[in-house]
């Protein structure tokens, strides 16, 4: 099945929701760093986001700040090819600093699309 860019946006929303669930109850970097399960789950969500962004067309990418795209794609590339050298301070910073605004934007954008279709 071939996906459109808008399908990728739905999958990105899901990855953001899963990331939020992974970090539920984590209140500090120390808690994050001490949980192998949470660290691995968060890395996987970030990898998903980076991969999904690469599937977007230029029409969709133009709607979002390119700095966020580039950071997540860059993270995906580094993590996929150098997982054993993962810097968890960067992972935590992306997950708690970059993804929440992206998630918020995606939710607002999807709501606007839904309203326009009604």
N, CA and C atoms as an extended XYZ file, in Angstrom:
354
Properties=species:S:1:pos:R:3:atomname:S:1:resname:S:1:resid:I:1 pbc="F F F"
N         0.838       -1.174        0.000 N   UNK     1
C         0.000        0.000        0.000 CA  UNK     1
C         0.886        1.241        0.000 C   UNK     1
N         0.548        2.187       -0.838 N   UNK     2
C         1.291        3.444       -0.908 CA  UNK     2
C         0.619        4.461        0.015 C   UNK     2
N         1.438        5.114        0.832 N   UNK     3
C         0.927        6.109        1.760 CA  UNK     3
C         1.105        7.499        1.188 C   UNK     3
N         0.164        8.361        1.524 N   UNK     4
C         0.326        9.777        1.187 CA  UNK     4
C         1.038       10.450        2.360 C   UNK     4
N         1.480       11.656        2.140 N   UNK     5
C         2.111       12.410        3.217 CA  UNK     5
C         1.198       12.582        4.409 C   UNK     5
N        -0.103       12.702        4.159 N   UNK     6
C        -1.043       12.890        5.260 CA  UNK     6
C        -1.126       11.617        6.095 C   UNK     6
N        -0.984       10.449        5.491 N   UNK     7
C        -0.940        9.203        6.261 CA  UNK     7
C         0.277        9.195        7.180 C   UNK     7
N         1.393        9.704        6.689 N   UNK     8
C         2.601        9.782        7.510 CA  UNK     8
C         2.360       10.676        8.711 C   UNK     8
N         1.615       11.751        8.535 N   UNK     9
C         1.314       12.645        9.650 CA  UNK     9
C         0.513       11.919       10.728 C   UNK     9
N        -0.426       11.066       10.330 N   UNK    10
C        -1.177       10.271       11.304 CA  UNK    10
C        -0.250        9.345       12.080 C   UNK    10
N         0.680        8.730       11.390 N   UNK    11
C         1.636        7.836       12.052 CA  UNK    11
C         2.570        8.628       12.972 C   UNK    11
N         2.893        9.836       12.575 N   UNK    12
C         3.723       10.687       13.430 CA  UNK    12
C         2.976       11.032       14.715 C   UNK    12
N         1.703       11.313       14.603 N   UNK    13
C         0.897       11.564       15.797 CA  UNK    13
C         0.931       10.370       16.731 C   UNK    13
N         0.790        9.191       16.175 N   UNK    14
C         0.833        7.974       16.979 CA  UNK    14
C         2.190        7.815       17.662 C   UNK    14
N         3.271        8.073       16.953 N   UNK    15
C         4.610        7.973       17.548 CA  UNK    15
C         4.763        8.974       18.691 C   UNK    15
N         4.227       10.172       18.517 N   UNK    16
C         4.280       11.179       19.591 CA  UNK    16
C         3.465       10.727       20.796 C   UNK    16
N         2.289       10.158       20.549 N   UNK    17
C         1.459        9.661       21.648 CA  UNK    17
C         2.175        8.545       22.398 C   UNK    17
N         2.810        7.638       21.662 N   UNK    18
C         3.545        6.546       22.293 CA  UNK    18
C         4.724        7.082       23.102 C   UNK    18
N         5.395        8.091       22.578 N   UNK    19
C         6.506        8.704       23.301 CA  UNK    19
C         6.017        9.322       24.604 C   UNK    19
N         4.892       10.002       24.538 N   UNK    20
C         4.309       10.601       25.735 CA  UNK    20
C         3.986        9.523       26.773 C   UNK    20
N         3.438        8.387       26.324 N   UNK    21
C         3.142        7.287       27.244 CA  UNK    21
C         4.424        6.736       27.866 C   UNK    21
N         5.474        6.607       27.062 N   UNK    22
C         6.753        6.090       27.565 CA  UNK    22
C         7.309        6.970       28.672 C   UNK    22
N         7.140        8.266       28.545 N   UNK    23
C         7.698        9.200       29.514 CA  UNK    23
C         6.757        9.503       30.682 C   UNK    23
N         5.565        8.921       30.639 N   UNK    24
C         4.617        9.121       31.728 CA  UNK    24
C         5.238        8.610       33.032 C   UNK    24
N         5.269        9.468       34.029 N   UNK    25
C         5.842        9.089       35.309 CA  UNK    25
C         7.342        9.329       35.422 C   UNK    25
N         7.977        9.722       34.323 N   UNK    26
C         9.398       10.055       34.341 CA  UNK    26
C         9.504       11.566       34.553 C   UNK    26
N        10.116       11.967       35.663 N   UNK    27
C        10.145       13.384       36.012 CA  UNK    27
C        11.516       14.022       35.943 C   UNK    27
N        12.530       13.245       35.584 N   UNK    28
C        13.876       13.804       35.526 CA  UNK    28
C        14.740       12.961       34.603 C   UNK    28
N        15.857       13.553       34.206 N   UNK    29
C        16.809       12.814       33.384 CA  UNK    29
C        17.324       11.585       34.130 C   UNK    29
N        17.525       11.712       35.429 N   UNK    30
C        18.036       10.593       36.212 CA  UNK    30
C        17.072        9.407       36.173 C   UNK    30
N        15.786        9.677       36.306 N   UNK    31
C        14.793        8.601       36.210 CA  UNK    31
C        14.820        7.979       34.820 C   UNK    31
N        14.910        8.815       33.815 N   UNK    32
C        14.990        8.333       32.434 CA  UNK    32
C        16.234        7.466       32.256 C   UNK    32
N        17.361        7.974       32.683 N   UNK    33
C        18.631        7.278       32.496 CA  UNK    33
C        18.667        5.933       33.226 C   UNK    33
N        17.965        5.829       34.339 N   UNK    34
C        17.984        4.602       35.132 CA  UNK    34
C        17.000        3.542       34.658 C   UNK    34
N        16.194        3.840       33.670 N   UNK    35
C        15.228        2.864       33.166 CA  UNK    35
C        15.591        2.423       31.752 C   UNK    35
N        16.165        1.232       31.649 N   UNK    36
C        16.547        0.697       30.347 CA  UNK    36
C        15.338        0.597       29.421 C   UNK    36
N        14.226        0.143       29.950 N   UNK    37
C        13.019       -0.050       29.138 CA  UNK    37
C        12.534        1.282       28.577 C   UNK    37
N        12.479        2.294       29.428 N   UNK    38
C        12.019        3.607       28.972 CA  UNK    38
C        12.993        4.183       27.950 C   UNK    38
N        14.288        4.101       28.221 N   UNK    39
C        15.281        4.630       27.275 CA  UNK    39
C        15.117        3.991       25.900 C   UNK    39
N        15.020        2.684       25.871 N   UNK    40
C        14.903        1.994       24.579 CA  UNK    40
C        13.591        2.326       23.873 C   UNK    40
N        12.518        2.424       24.631 N   UNK    41
C        11.221        2.753       24.029 CA  UNK    41
C        11.230        4.165       23.449 C   UNK    41
N        11.818        5.101       24.173 N   UNK    42
C        11.879        6.486       23.701 CA  UNK    42
C        12.740        6.576       22.442 C   UNK    42
N        13.871        5.894       22.440 N   UNK    43
C        14.729        5.886       21.248 CA  UNK    43
C        13.950        5.344       20.052 C   UNK    43
N        13.188        4.279       20.255 N   UNK    44
C        12.422        3.705       19.144 CA  UNK    44
C        11.383        4.693       18.618 C   UNK    44
N        10.706        5.399       19.508 N   UNK    45
C         9.726        6.404       19.073 CA  UNK    45
C        10.404        7.511       18.270 C   UNK    45
N        11.574        7.952       18.724 N   UNK    46
C        12.308        8.995       17.993 CA  UNK    46
C        12.790        8.474       16.637 C   UNK    46
N        13.224        7.217       16.597 N   UNK    47
C        13.611        6.619       15.310 CA  UNK    47
C        12.415        6.596       14.361 C   UNK    47
N        11.257        6.208       14.884 N   UNK    48
C        10.039        6.200       14.062 CA  UNK    48
C         9.745        7.588       13.502 C   UNK    48
N         9.806        8.589       14.359 N   UNK    49
C         9.526        9.955       13.903 CA  UNK    49
C        10.504       10.380       12.811 C   UNK    49
N        11.782       10.135       13.019 N   UNK    50
C        12.779       10.499       12.010 CA  UNK    50
C        12.534        9.802       10.689 C   UNK    50
N        12.174        8.534       10.753 N   UNK    51
C        11.902        7.774        9.534 CA  UNK    51
C        10.640        8.274        8.844 C   UNK    51
N         9.612        8.568        9.622 N   UNK    52
C         8.353        9.058        9.047 CA  UNK    52
C         8.531       10.408        8.370 C   UNK    52
N         9.347       11.249        8.956 N   UNK    53
C         9.582       12.569        8.359 CA  UNK    53
C        10.183       12.423        6.974 C   UNK    53
N        11.071       11.437        6.801 N   UNK    54
C        11.689       11.246        5.486 CA  UNK    54
C        10.659       10.824        4.439 C   UNK    54
N         9.510       10.299        4.881 N   UNK    55
C         8.465        9.892        3.950 CA  UNK    55
C         7.529       11.008        3.543 C   UNK    55
N         7.637       12.151        4.220 N   UNK    56
C         6.776       13.276        3.872 CA  UNK    56
C         7.198       13.906        2.552 C   UNK    56
N         6.228       14.400        1.838 N   UNK    57
C         6.518       15.152        0.625 CA  UNK    57
C         6.820       16.601        0.966 C   UNK    57
N         7.294       17.339       -0.019 N   UNK    58
C         7.628       18.748        0.209 CA  UNK    58
C         6.395       19.561        0.602 C   UNK    58
N         5.203       19.165        0.119 N   UNK    59
C         3.980       19.886        0.482 CA  UNK    59
C         3.717       19.827        1.980 C   UNK    59
N         4.009       18.683        2.601 N   UNK    60
C         3.789       18.535        4.030 CA  UNK    60
C         4.930       19.160        4.826 C   UNK    60
N         6.154       18.986        4.360 N   UNK    61
C         7.305       19.498        5.102 CA  UNK    61
C         7.275       21.011        5.229 C   UNK    61
N         6.707       21.681        4.240 N   UNK    62
C         6.672       23.140        4.247 CA  UNK    62
C         5.800       23.679        5.391 C   UNK    62
N         4.935       22.840        5.931 N   UNK    63
C         4.029       23.265        6.994 CA  UNK    63
C         4.687       23.329        8.364 C   UNK    63
N         5.850       22.730        8.502 N   UNK    64
C         6.480       22.583        9.806 CA  UNK    64
C         7.855       23.222        9.814 C   UNK    64
N         8.327       23.604       10.992 N   UNK    65
C         9.662       24.192       11.083 CA  UNK    65
C        10.735       23.176       10.691 C   UNK    65
N        11.577       23.538        9.751 N   UNK    66
C        12.566       22.588        9.230 CA  UNK    66
C        13.604       22.201       10.275 C   UNK    66
N        13.858       23.061       11.256 N   UNK    67
C        14.845       22.726       12.278 CA  UNK    67
C        14.433       21.464       13.038 C   UNK    67
N        13.154       21.352       13.374 N   UNK    68
C        12.671       20.154       14.057 CA  UNK    68
C        12.819       18.927       13.176 C   UNK    68
N        12.459       19.060       11.903 N   UNK    69
C        12.602       17.945       10.968 CA  UNK    69
C        14.058       17.492       10.925 C   UNK    69
N        14.953       18.441       10.699 N   UNK    70
C        16.362       18.101       10.514 CA  UNK    70
C        16.958       17.451       11.752 C   UNK    70
N        16.591       17.924       12.922 N   UNK    71
C        17.125       17.330       14.151 CA  UNK    71
C        16.647       15.895       14.322 C   UNK    71
N        15.375       15.635       14.052 N   UNK    72
C        14.858       14.278       14.207 CA  UNK    72
C        15.406       13.341       13.135 C   UNK    72
N        15.545       13.821       11.916 N   UNK    73
C        16.142       12.991       10.861 CA  UNK    73
C        17.602       12.708       11.196 C   UNK    73
N        18.323       13.731       11.642 N   UNK    74
C        19.722       13.543       12.019 CA  UNK    74
C        19.865       12.563       13.165 C   UNK    74
N        18.971       12.655       14.147 N   UNK    75
C        19.008       11.707       15.251 CA  UNK    75
C        18.771       10.293       14.749 C   UNK    75
N        17.775       10.154       13.888 N   UNK    76
C        17.451        8.827       13.341 CA  UNK    76
C        18.666        8.231       12.645 C   UNK    76
N        19.360        9.020       11.854 N   UNK    77
C        20.526        8.526       11.126 CA  UNK    77
C        21.651        8.123       12.074 C   UNK    77
N        21.914        8.953       13.071 N   UNK    78
C        22.973        8.623       14.034 CA  UNK    78
C        22.609        7.392       14.855 C   UNK    78
N        21.362        7.324       15.303 N   UNK    79
C        20.943        6.198       16.141 CA  UNK    79
C        20.935        4.885       15.365 C   UNK    79
N        20.490        4.929       14.129 N   UNK    80
C        20.413        3.706       13.333 CA  UNK    80
C        21.795        3.152       13.007 C   UNK    80
N        22.775        4.032       12.885 N   UNK    81
C        24.107        3.581       12.480 CA  UNK    81
C        25.113        3.573       13.618 C   UNK    81
N        24.732        4.067       14.782 N   UNK    82
C        25.664        4.098       15.901 CA  UNK    82
C        24.956        3.953       17.231 C   UNK    82
N        24.017        3.014       17.296 N   UNK    83
C        23.192        2.856       18.493 CA  UNK    83
C        24.050        2.661       19.738 C   UNK    83
N        25.153        1.971       19.580 N   UNK    84
C        26.018        1.675       20.726 CA  UNK    84
C        26.707        2.928       21.289 C   UNK    84
N        26.643        4.036       20.560 N   UNK    85
C        27.263        5.278       21.030 CA  UNK    85
C        26.206        6.320       21.423 C   UNK    85
N        25.007        5.855       21.727 N   UNK    86
C        23.869        6.732       22.024 CA  UNK    86
C        24.173        7.652       23.211 C   UNK    86
N        23.906        8.936       23.034 N   UNK    87
C        24.042        9.922       24.103 CA  UNK    87
C        22.634       10.186       24.642 C   UNK    87
N        22.359        9.661       25.826 N   UNK    88
C        21.003        9.746       26.356 CA  UNK    88
C        20.613       11.147       26.808 C   UNK    88
N        21.568       12.029       26.982 N   UNK    89
C        21.191       13.421       27.266 CA  UNK    89
C        20.541       14.039       26.032 C   UNK    89
N        21.040       13.672       24.841 N   UNK    90
C        20.436       14.156       23.592 CA  UNK    90
C        19.065       13.532       23.397 C   UNK    90
N        18.954       12.238       23.661 N   UNK    91
C        17.666       11.544       23.534 CA  UNK    91
C        16.626       12.223       24.424 C   UNK    91
N        16.984       12.454       25.666 N   UNK    92
C        16.053       13.064       26.617 CA  UNK    92
C        15.689       14.485       26.191 C   UNK    92
N        16.667       15.232       25.731 N   UNK    93
C        16.408       16.605       25.282 CA  UNK    93
C        15.457       16.629       24.094 C   UNK    93
N        15.652       15.733       23.133 N   UNK    94
C        14.738       15.664       21.989 CA  UNK    94
C        13.338       15.270       22.439 C   UNK    94
N        13.278       14.235       23.269 N   UNK    95
C        11.987       13.695       23.687 CA  UNK    95
C        11.185       14.677       24.524 C   UNK    95
N        11.866       15.456       25.342 N   UNK    96
C        11.148       16.363       26.238 CA  UNK    96
C        11.109       17.803       25.742 C   UNK    96
N        12.015       18.158       24.827 N   UNK    97
C        12.082       19.540       24.350 CA  UNK    97
C        11.575       19.755       22.944 C   UNK    97
N        11.895       18.857       22.033 N   UNK    98
C        11.517       19.043       20.627 CA  UNK    98
C        10.195       18.373       20.259 C   UNK    98
N         9.949       17.211       20.815 N   UNK    99
C         8.762       16.462       20.396 CA  UNK    99
C         7.458       17.054       20.932 C   UNK    99
N         7.371       17.484       22.186 N   UNK   100
C         6.081       18.024       22.650 CA  UNK   100
C         5.518       19.162       21.793 C   UNK   100
N         6.317       20.158       21.370 N   UNK   101
C         5.740       21.184       20.489 CA  UNK   101
C         5.307       20.612       19.128 C   UNK   101
N         6.063       19.655       18.619 N   UNK   102
C         5.688       19.007       17.360 CA  UNK   102
C         4.367       18.265       17.523 C   UNK   102
N         4.231       17.547       18.622 N   UNK   103
C         3.003       16.805       18.914 CA  UNK   103
C         1.817       17.758       19.019 C   UNK   103
N         1.999       18.838       19.730 N   UNK   104
C         0.941       19.834       19.873 CA  UNK   104
C         0.542       20.399       18.514 C   UNK   104
N         1.529       20.722       17.702 N   UNK   105
C         1.251       21.248       16.370 CA  UNK   105
C         0.500       20.222       15.525 C   UNK   105
N         0.943       18.974       15.554 N   UNK   106
C         0.284       17.925       14.761 CA  UNK   106
C        -1.169       17.746       15.177 C   UNK   106
N        -1.430       17.790       16.479 N   UNK   107
C        -2.825       17.665       16.950 CA  UNK   107
C        -3.673       18.827       16.455 C   UNK   107
N        -3.149       20.058       16.592 N   UNK   108
C        -3.899       21.232       16.111 CA  UNK   108
C        -4.130       21.151       14.601 C   UNK   108
N        -3.103       20.759       13.874 N   UNK   109
C        -3.200       20.653       12.423 CA  UNK   109
C        -4.246       19.612       12.024 C   UNK   109
N        -4.233       18.466       12.681 N   UNK   110
C        -5.208       17.416       12.377 CA  UNK   110
C        -6.625       17.892       12.701 C   UNK   110
N        -6.786       18.605       13.807 N   UNK   111
C        -8.110       19.135       14.156 CA  UNK   111
C        -8.611       20.113       13.091 C   UNK   111
N        -7.728       20.965       12.602 N   UNK   112
C        -8.111       21.910       11.543 CA  UNK   112
C        -8.512       21.177       10.269 C   UNK   112
N        -7.757       20.115        9.932 N   UNK   113
C        -8.101       19.324        8.749 CA  UNK   113
C        -9.479       18.670        8.933 C   UNK   113
N        -9.737       18.139       10.117 N   UNK   114
C       -11.020       17.504       10.398 CA  UNK   114
C       -12.157       18.508       10.300 C   UNK   114
N       -11.942       19.699       10.846 N   UNK   115
C       -12.973       20.739       10.779 CA  UNK   115
C       -13.236       21.161        9.339 C   UNK   115
N       -12.195       21.244        8.557 N   UNK   116
C       -12.337       21.650        7.142 CA  UNK   116
C       -13.106       20.602        6.339 C   UNK   116
N       -12.953       19.332        6.720 N   UNK   117
C       -13.634       18.249        6.007 CA  UNK   117
C       -15.104       18.163        6.389 C   UNK   117
N       -15.458       18.724        7.561 N   UNK   118
C       -16.863       18.643        8.045 CA  UNK   118
C       -17.764       19.592        7.332 C   UNK   118
